[in-house]
Amino acid sequence: MSYDSDRAIFKAQSLVSLYGTRDPWGLARHFPDIAVVPVDLGEDIMGYSLISRRMAAINLNEKMDEKESTGVLAHELGHVFLTRETRTNYFYKGAGEAAADSAEFIANCFMFQFMFGNQGAVNPMNREAVLYDYGLPNWMSRYFNLIDTEDMGS
């Protein structure tokens, strides 16, 4: 792993520990400078975040179901907490693999650690089903191998 992926995993662990939740909706409510807005983004864009003057707006496609929007929100929170200085990145349905250490890779590491880390490994036999439930592409299964799955007593 790289420094940036380690930093993303540590940040996710810290937030889960501090706020006692793996629910990105619950986490976002703790930050008055983050607004989550459902918007019609068409068929391909699932979400994106904009940051201006220390305020973050996360726009999520209102056409997504609850699990899809939960995963995309966790990803976008990764951008808000870790890649604020980068340009706006859109989360597309058919997106290809993110390059290591790119802003998308970092946000994906955050998302997977926040949602699935430190609670025992997701059984490799179930990974495809988990990804399907959250509307995520199969190539994202590689992130299960990067996150910290050790139970930290939380």
Protein Blocks (a to p, Z undefined) as FASTA:
>chain_A
ZZklmmmmmmmmmmmmmnopabfklmmmmpmkbccddddebjmlnbdcddeehiacdddd
fkbcfklmmmmmmmmmmmmmmmmmpccddddfklccddehiaklmmmmmmmmmmmgonbp
adfklmmmmmmmnopafklmmmmmmpccbdehZZ
